[in-house]
């Protein structure tokens, strides 16, 4: 935690320490990849993807491109997921959905109805979809325990802590910040507030779930609570709503499924009575939101109510397009393109140049981009995402697994409605949600009975290491 706090702070001055750390850690990870047992390599590749892809946001904020590429997460997913597929060779039905998505995405790359699409346009719009395909294919081939899934969330959140520290340090004195009813770049570290809000919202989700399940990310409960408060207030102050709404929604999904967890399941998973954490967590979040609204002079609440300067002054009508910052009208124009080019769409990247009123605007909603640029094939692709959601839900072994998997999938999916697939968040979270969680019964059926506590304590060093590597039902 200290290392990542320092990385975020140093990146506000120079990107060099972060770049050096990134490549040293990445190189060391690949050395370890070939020193571990072959059966462990697919899981280890997944952990490399989760951790290093999460440096994308910090790299963008620190301006480290090309040393840490602007779309780092997309490149890591695109190159390492196929490697994991080759090493694992475990084919599943969900994996085939990822392969079908890859195949269906190809035709729209081959033509351009606008005549203006560049290679960068194609790369910008297609990489996210390709990432989704390979991530679904690879992660669905993995069988992991619930404990491993929890540990993955820690890997994912450490680089996000660096982003938090960067944005806090780069934020000017709040008395000097002019809060209006639009996105605020000053509180987003000087970068795109929509993307930063998505990252910070994910941090809110991970730390809130850590508190609910009573496990530690930093190692100290009050530090985790403090970081949750900082993630919440900084995310709210970006005035970009989508990412924060997604994070809060994910927390509510997990809470809903926790209420369905039986006492027997809770004891089996060694999960404490989470209900005693709901009230403190709720109070903390309410206090933070009230404080953020006070800091902004009440503008934060108006922003989340969908107000703009025009609607407050009475010069503009408050409608869906105003509330969604023009996204609904862009969506409708994309639908018109779909109706005119239903079969194969207008081609990847071409929708930007073919709209009428919003010509030149990059796609913000992945669903409308899919149908406009890929036609009926894009509609099939999105339908496969929804099918995947129900498959993941049905195959999760118990309530807590269902809650976490569904929350991750929905956070990733919701991000496509305000940021398309601009960040690594969508393919990574949807990919992770496709893993197979091995239930306790299934995971322990072939194992020898565990030693009594005294024998475990007196075990040799090698036995302790071997025991620690086994999948355990404990979340701790």
N, C-alpha and C positions, 0 to 999 in steps of 0.2 A: 504494500500500500504506500509506504514511504517513497519507494522508488518511483512509482507512478505519479505521486503528488509532485515530486521533484521534476519529473519529465514535463509535466504540464506547466510548471512554473518557469523552467528554463526555456521552453519553447516560445514564451512571450518575448524572449530576448534574442535567441538564435535557435534555429532548427538543428544545429549540428549535433548536440548531445542526443536528441531523439533519433536522428538518422543513424548515428553510430550504435546506439542501443538496439535499434530495430534490426540492423544487419548482423550484429554479433549474436543476438538472441536467436534470430532466424537460422543463421549458420549452425549454431550449437544444437538447435532443435533437429536439423536435418542430419547432423552427425549421430545424434541419439536415435533417430528414426531407423538407422541401419544397424544399431547396436542392440535393439530389443527383439524379442521373439516375433517371428513373422505374423503370428495370429494377432498380435497387439498393434501392428502397424496401421491398419485402417482406422482404429479408434484414435491412435496418436495423430494421424493425419487430420482427423476431424478437429482435434484440439489445437493443432497448428493453425488450421483455417479459422477457427473461432477466435483465437487470441490475436493473430496478426492481421486479420481482416478488420478488426476493430480499431486499428491504428489509422484507418482511412480518414476519419473525421479530424483527428489531431493533425495529420499531415496536411489536410486542406486548410485548417486554421493557421498553421504555422507557415504555410506557403513553401512546403518542402519539395514540390514537384520540380524536376523530374526524378529526384533521388528517391523520394517516396511518391509513386505516381498518384495523380489526382483521383483516379478510379481504382485505387489499390485493391479494395475488397473484391471488386469484380474480377480483376486479374488473378488474385489468389484463388477465388472460387473456380474460375474457369480452368486453371491449370492443375490445381491439387485435387479437385473432386474426381476428374477422370483417372488420376493416379490412384486414388483410393478405390475407385471402381475396379481397376485392373488388379490391385492387390487383394481385394476382398472376394471378388467373384461370387458374391451372394446375391442372386437375382430375386427380386420380390415383385409382387403385383404393383405396389406403389412405385417401385423403381421404373417399371414400364410406363407409368404415367409420365414420369420425367422424360423418358426417351421419346414418347409420342409428342410432348410439348416441343422438344428440340426439332423433331421432323416437321411439325406443322409450322414452325417459325421460319423455315428456310425459304419457301416460295416468295414471300414479300420482300426478301432481300434482292431478288433477281430483277426487279423492275422499278420504275419511278414515274408516276403519272405527272409529276410537276416539272421534271427536267431540271431541277435545281439542287437536288440532294447531293451532298458531298460525302466523302468517306467518313469524316468526323460525325456527320449527322447519323449515318448508319451505325457507327460504333456507339454513339451516345444512346441511341434508342433500342438497339438490339442486344447489347451486352447484358442488361438486366434480365431479359427474358431467357437468354441462354444460360445465365447463372441459375435462374430458377429451375430450369430443366436438369442441369447437372447436379445441383444441390439436392433436389428431390430424389434423383436416381441414386446418388451416393449415400446420403444419410439414411434413406429407407433400407439400405443393406446392413445397417448396424443394429446389433442387439446390445442394449446397455441397461444398467440398473438405474433406479430412481436417484440413487446417490451420485452416480456419474453425471446425470442430467443436471443436478443441483450444482455440482462442481464446475460444469461447463458454464453456468451462469456467472460464476466468479471469474473465470477466464475472460469472458466477454466484457465484464464490467470494469476491470482494472484500467484498460486504456480509455474507457469512457470517463473515469475519475480524472484522468489527465485533461480531458476536454473540459470538464467542470472547472478545474483550477485555472485553466487557460482563460476561459470566458470570464471568470470572476476577476482575475487580475487585469484583464483588458477592459473591463467595464469601467467607464469613467465614474467619478463621484456622482451618486444617484441624484444629488441636488442639481447637477448640471445637465442631466439627461432630460430631453424633452419627450415626454410620452404622449403620443398621438394615437389615433385609432387605426394604426397600421402596424405592420411588422417592424420590429426595432432591431437594427443591425448593431447598435452600440452595445447592447446587452448580450449579443450573440458573438462577441469576440471580433466584430467587424466583418463577419462572414454571413452567408445566407441564413437568415433566422429560421426558415422552415426546416432546413436540414439539421441545424443545431438543436432545434426544439425536438426533433425526432430522436436524436441521440440522447438528449437529457431526459426525455420521456421514458426511454428504455431504462435509464439509470434509476428513475423513480420506481419503475416496475420491479427491477431486480432487488433493490434495497427494501422496498415494502414487503415483498414476498419473503425476504430473509427475516424480517421482523416477525411476520405472521408465523413462519415455521420455526422461529427461534434458533436459527443458525447464524454464524458470524461470517461476514465478509472480511472486515478489517481485523477481526479477532476480539474486538471490544464492542459490546452492545451499544453504548452511548455514542461511540464514534459512528457506527452505522446509522443510528437515528439522526445524528447531526448531518451526515452526508445526505440522507434522505431529505431532510429539510432544505439543504443547500441545492440539491438537484431540483426540488420542487419550485423554490422561489426563483432560481435562475431561469428555469424553463418557462415559468409564467411570465417573467419580465421580458422574454424575447417577443412577447405578444403574438407569437405564432402558435395557433391553437391546435393544429392537427396532431403534432407529436405528443403534446401533453395529454390531449384527450385519449389518444391511443394507449399511453402508459397507464392512466387512471382506469381505463376500461379493462386493461389486462389485469390490474389488481382486483377489480370487482369480480371478474371471471374466476380467478383463483379463490377468492373469498366464498363465492357461491358454491364451488365444488368442495371446499373445505367443510361447509355446513352439512354436506351429504356424506362425509366420512364417518363411518361407524366407529364406535369406541374400540371394537375389536381390531379394525384396520389401523386406527390411530396408535394403539399399543403395539401392534405388529411392526409398524413403521417407526416406532419410537418418536412420534410427533407429539409435542406437548399440547395441552388444551389451548388452542389458538384463540379461543373466544376472549381470553383475558388480555390479548394483545390488540383486539379490534378497537376497543374504546380509546386506548392511548394512541394508537396509530391514527384513528379518525380525528382525535383532538389535535394531534401534531399537524396533520394536513390542513385542517380548518384554520388553525392559528397562522400557519405559513401563508395560506391563501388570503386571509384577512390582512395580514401584514403587507403582502405584495400589493393588494388593492389600495391600501393606505399610502404606500410609497408612491404609487402612480397617480395619486389624487382621485381615485375612483375610476380611472380610465380602463383599468384591467377588466372590471366587471362589465363595463359597456362594450369592450372589445369582444368578450365571450358571449355577449347578448347579440352580437352581429351588427352593432351600431357603427356608423362611419361619420365623418365630419358632415357629410352631406345630409344623412338621415337625421342627425341631431339638429341641423340648421333648418330642416324642412325643405331643402332644395332637391332632395333625392328620395325616392321611394325605397323603403326597406323591403327587399325581396330576396329570393334565394340567391340570385346572382351577387347581390351586395354582401350577403352573409358569407358566401363561399369565395369572395374576392375574385369574381369573374369565372370561376371554375365551371359553374353550371352552364354558362353560355358557350364556353369552349367545348364542353361536353356535347351540347346540342349541335354545334357546328360539326363536330366529329361524327355525330349520328347522321347528319345530312350527307357527309362524305361516304359513310357506310351504305346508305340507301342508294347512292349513285354508283358505288363500286362494291356491290354486295359480295361477289364471289371471292375475289382475292385482295380487295382493298386498293389503296393508292400507292402502296409500297412503303417500306420502312423509312421514316424521316420526312415523307412527303406531305403529311398532314399540316405541318408547320407552314408550308408555302401555299396551300390550297384553301385554307379557310378564308372567309370574307372579312368579317370585322376583326377577327383576332389572328390575322396573318402575321407570321413572324414570331408568334408566341410558342414556346416549347410546350409539349404535352405535360399536363399536371396530373391527369387522371389516367392510370394505366388501362382501365377498362375501355375508355373511349378511344385511346390510342390503338389498342388491340383491334377493335372493330373497324376503325377508320383505315388503318394501315395494313391489316391482315385479312379484313373482310370476314366471311363466315368462319374461316379458320381461326381467327382471333376470338370469335364468340365461343368456339369449341374449346380453345385453350382456357378461357376464363371459366367455362363450365367444368373443366377438369380440375381447376383450383377448388371450386366449391365441392366437387365430388371428393377430393382429397381431404377436405375439412371433415366430412362425415366419416370417411374411412379412418382417419386418425383418431377421432372421438370414439368410434366403435371398438378400436383395437387397444386402447389404453386400458391397463389391467384394473385400476381402481381410481377413486375420485381425485386424489391429489395429482396423479399422473395426467388424468383427463384435464384437470384445471390448468396445469402448467403448459401442457402441449397445446390446448385450445387457445390459451392466452397468447402464447408466442405466435401461433398461426394468425390470430386475429390482429395482433399488433402489426405484424408484417403485411397483412392484407389491407388494413386501414391506412397504412403509410402510402399505399399505391393510389389512394383517393386524394392525396394532397401533394405528394412528391413523386408520383409515377414510380419508376425504379431508379431514381437518381443515386440512392445510397445502397450500401451493402446490406442494410437492415432487412429489407424484404426477402431477398433470396436466402440469407443466412437463417432468419427466424423460421421461415416456412420450411427450409431444409431440415433444421433441427427438429421441428415438430413432426417430421416423418420417421424418426427413429422408432424402433420397436423397444418398448420398455418391458424388460423381463420381470414378470411378477415374482413375488417372494416364493410362492409355491413352486413355480416353474423353475426359478433360478436356484432354489436350494434342494430340489428333489433328488439330485444325484450327488450332493455333497455329503461329506462325513459330518456327524454331529460336531458342533463347536465344543472346544475344550472348556472346562469350567474356568472361571475368572482366575483362580490361583495359578492354574497351569499355564494360562495365557501370559500372565505377568512374568512367570519364571521361564518362559520360552526363550530359545536362543534368538540372536539377532536375525538370522536367516529365516526362522519360522515367523517372526513378527512381520518381516518384509513380505513374505509369502502370504500371510494372512491378510495384510493390508491391501494386497493386490486383488483379493477376491471381492466379488460383488456382495455388498452388505445391504441389508434392509434399512440400516440406520441412515439418517440424513446428516449426521454430525461428522 
